[in-house]
Amino acid sequence: MINSKNVVVDHIWLWRADHVKKHEAWGVGIYNYFPRVSAIVDNAIETPLLLENSIHHKIIFWLNGNPDSIVRSIINGKGGPVTQSVRKATMK
């Protein structure tokens, strides 16, 4: 949890599977809410490249919070960002 105006977090993600060899997920939804500080998140979902195609029907949604917060991509740098003005991004 980020709870201080002065916290800088390097390499934050919202869902991560980094050491698995096989994994399948359907309908993965990430909903972000950063109420106190602006958070800049590169990837909502971070997986090894070989697993990207086994994560199906992904959605990220910006609920509310600090207007300067952003999630830059859905999975591993792919897919659209979510911000206060663009609240939803999806990928198959």
Residue pairs with C-beta under 8 A, 6 or more apart in sequence:
2 9
2 34
2 36
2 37
2 39
3 36
3 37
4 36
4 37
5 36
5 37
7 37
9 39
11 42
12 39
12 41
12 42
13 41
13 42
13 43
13 44
13 45
13 46
14 30
14 32
14 41
14 43
14 44
14 45
14 60
14 71
15 28
15 30
15 44
15 45
15 46
16 45
16 46
16 47
17 23
17 46
17 47
17 48
17 51
18 46
18 47
18 48
20 47
20 48
20 51
22 51
22 54
23 47
23 51
23 54
23 55
24 54
24 55
24 56
25 54
25 55
25 56
26 56
26 57
27 56
27 57
28 45
28 55
28 56
28 57
28 58
28 59
29 58
29 59
29 60
29 61
30 44
30 45
30 58
30 59
30 60
30 61
30 71
31 60
31 61
31 63
32 39
32 41
32 44
32 60
32 61
32 62
32 63
32 65
32 69
32 71
32 82
33 63
33 64
33 65
34 65
34 66
34 69
35 64
35 65
35 66
36 65
36 66
37 66
37 69
38 66
38 67
38 68
38 69
39 66
39 69
39 70
40 69
40 70
40 72
41 69
41 70
41 71
41 72
42 72
42 73
42 77
43 71
43 72
43 73
43 74
43 75
43 76
43 77
44 58
44 60
44 71
44 73
44 74
44 75
44 82
45 55
45 58
45 74
45 75
45 76
46 75
46 76
47 55
47 75
47 76
49 76
52 75
52 76
52 78
55 75
56 92
57 90
57 91
57 92
58 74
58 75
58 79
58 90
58 91
58 92
59 74
59 88
59 89
59 90
60 71
60 74
60 79
60 82
60 88
60 89
60 90
61 82
61 87
61 88
62 69
62 71
62 82
62 83
62 84
62 86
62 87
62 88
63 87
67 84
69 83
69 84
70 81
70 82
70 83
71 81
71 82
72 81
73 79
73 80
73 81
74 80
74 89
74 90
74 91
75 91
78 91
79 89
79 90
79 91
80 86
80 89
81 89
82 88
82 89
